[in-house]
Each structure stands twice: as structure tokens, then as C-alpha cells.
Amino acid sequence: METDPKLQKAKLSVEMEIDGGARLMGHMFVQQNQRLPDLLNDDRDFLPFETTEGLITIVRKSTIRRVTPLNQLAMPDINADPYEIFGVAPSVPDEELKTIYHRKVQECHPDKLIAMGMPADFVQLANEKLARINDAYDRIQEARAQVEAAKPKWVMGG
């Protein structure tokens, strides 16, 4: 018995944000030669979604706020503004920046995903995101140290 190639589906690894801010990691199913936007904009009200545990859930499309494909190549952009990665202005105080940095690291730490039993592709993406966060923090710290070093070091005396 031959399977019709039009009916074959491919799993697309995604992170989905739904109403209320909950984030789901898993897979959506797209037909061969179909794009994710086509799937999200077709006339169906519901879509199947496979969780990382392998459970199939049916999701109402109107509750989906954002879907991010996880198989994208996302290399660190050395020229990107490191403050954008943290979502702060350059005037942010050092202590506040440090707090935000630690929160971001905790959110995407690969060890956390491994402990949750996430697949290797999710862990790899977390490693890449963590590398971008660390790079941005290092660049900010280095730039601030250079500004501090360039300040005059004289003392008023008498």
C-alpha cells in the first residue's frame, strides 16, 4: 500500500505562546512543501500539537499568540546592540543589569531543559541563546570598564 506524498506530514519543532503567556514546546505538523504561516492561516479552527512528552493536544488557533520555529539557524550577531538582548536602555544601573542577566540565564539554561527531559534540539537552541546572552553581558561589562578607565584619575589637592 503506497502512501500519498500529499498526505505525508513533517514535524516542525516550535515554541508556542498561547493566551495567558503560557509557552509550549513541541511539534506542529506541516504537509510536505507547506510553510508554517500557511498552516497558521488556513481555514481550520484547531490544530494538532505534539508536546515534548509525545502527547497529542488539539489547540484552538485563536488562542495562539506566537509560534517560533526552533530549527532556524540563529547565530550570535556580534554587531547587535547588547542592550536589546536584555530589553534595557544603556543607562540601566549595573545591579539591575546583573539581576536581568541572571534571570535570563536561569530562563534558558540548558541544564534546566535537560532536567525537564527536553529533546536534544531544544537543549542545543538553549545553548545558542545562552551564548548570545553571555556575549551581550560581556560586551556591556567591557564597554563600561573602558569608559571607567578613560575617566581622569586626578585628585584635587592642597
N, C-alpha and C positions, 0 to 999 in steps of 0.2 A: 504494500500500500504506500503510494507516494504522498508526501505532504506538499500541499500547495505553498510555494515560496511566499505568496502574498499573505498567507496566514501565519507565517513564522514571525515570532516576536523576539526582540532582543531586550535584555535587561540593561537599563541605564542607571548607574549609581547616582543618587541625588541626595541632597539635603533639602527637606521641605519645611517651610514655616507655615503654620496654619493659624487661624483665628486664635486670639489669646496669647500668641507668641510662642506656643509650643513648637519645638523643632523635632522632626522625624528624620532619621537617616535610614536609607534602604534603597529600593529599586522601583523604578517605573518601567512599564513595558511599552516599547515602541515597535511599530512594524518596520520591516526592512525598508530602507530609504525614506523613513519618516523622521522628521525633526521634532524635538521636544515642544517648540512653540505650536506646531501643528496639532500635537496631541492635546495640549492645554486649551487650544482654541476650537476644537471640534465641537459637534453639537451634543455630546454626551454630558449628563449632569454629574456622573460618578466615574471614578477611575480606580482600577485595582492598584494597590501599592503593597510591595513586599517589604516587611520590616527586616532589620538585620538578623533577627532570630528566625527568619524564614516564614513568618506568618503572613498570610494574605489578608489585607484590610481593604475595604472599599471606602474611598474618600470622596466626599462631596466637593466638586471642583470650586464651588462658590466659597468654600472655607479656606482655600489655598491662597496664601498671601505672597509667597515667594518660593521658587524652586531653583536650586543651584546645582547644575551638573557637576559631579565630582571627578569626572575623567578629563577635565580641562587641564592643559599644561599651564601651571601658574608659577612662573619663575620669579624670584625676587627682583623687583625693579629698583636698581641701585639709584636711579635718578628720581624716584618718587619721594615726595615730601614725607619724612618720617613722622611728622606730627599728624598727618592724615591717617596713618595706620592706627593711631591711638584716638583719633577723633577729638583732638585738643588743639588749642591755639599755642603758638610758640611762647607765649607769656605764662604758660602753666608753671606753677611752682614745682621745685624738684620733688618735694614729698608727695604731692598729688600725682605727678607723673609716675613716680615709683609705685604708688598704690595701683594706678591704672595698669601699669606694666605687669605687676604681679597678678592682677585679676585676669588679664588677657592670657598670660601663661597658664594659669590654672584652667581656664576655659578650654584650651585646645591641647593640653599636654598629652603626648602620645601614650604615656603610661596609664593615664586615666582611661583612654579608649581601649587599651589592651585589657585592663582590668574589667571593663564592661563587655569584653568579648567581641569587640568590633572587628570586622574583616581587615585584612592587611592593607587594602587600598585606602580605607579611611584613616588608618594609622599613618600611612605614607603622606597623605594630604595634611594631617595634623603636624607631621614633622616639617613639611614645607612651610606651613603657616607659622609654626614656632620659629623657624629660621628667619622669616621676614620680621617677626616681632622683635627677636633678639637683635637683628641687624639694625632696625629702626632705633631701638633703645640705645645701642652702642653709638650710632651716629649722632644722636642727640647729646649723649653724655660727652662725646669727643668734641663736638662743636661748642658746648658750654664750657668745657675745660679750656679750649683755645681762646674764647672770649675772656675768661677769667685771667689767663696767662698774659693776655695783651694789655690788661689794665696796668696803669703806672703803679710802681711799688715804692713810692716815696712817702716819707713821713714828715709832717710839719714838726720842726724842732725849734729849740730856743736856746 
